[in-house]
Amino acid sequence: MEPVRNVKCECCELSVPQRLASADRNAYGLVRGWICRQCNEHRADPLRKAQEHEEEVRVRWGETCDELNDALDQVDRYRDKMKAAFRSRDNVLQQLEKIRRLHGETGKGCICGKRNCEVARIVDADWITDHIDRMHQRDAM
């Protein structure tokens, strides 16, 4: 099966399958463009052409508005997901900060009493400390 080849109508500028369009030929019989079936019917009548094109513009405008509203809804959904992810991250960082306060280093080991507290080593990692500091900076803004 041969793939469908689309052509652009010279009148309405819509993309239509070539088999549904008529070739617009010059005096030498060379194809200089394509005309869709609907535009072929109103070719000689400028008033009818204007009316049919107005209808087409209104349809396209409605479709474009629908696509815009769908895109805006999608933006809102993704923004909500993003904010939820940031809230979750901040909640985790707050819990890590609480754990760090309970397992902070003292001169003799950890506040919990262990000498080599594994929890203290985990929550004192530089990247966790950096994230907690940035969280406090965002909260201060």
Secondary structure by P-SEA (a helix, b strand, c coil): cccbbbbbbcccccccccccccccccccccccccccaaaaaacccaaaaaaaaaaaaaaaaaaaaaaaaaaaaaaaaaaaaaaaaaaaaaaaaaaaaaaaaacccccccccccccccaaaaaaacaaaaaaaaaaaaaaac
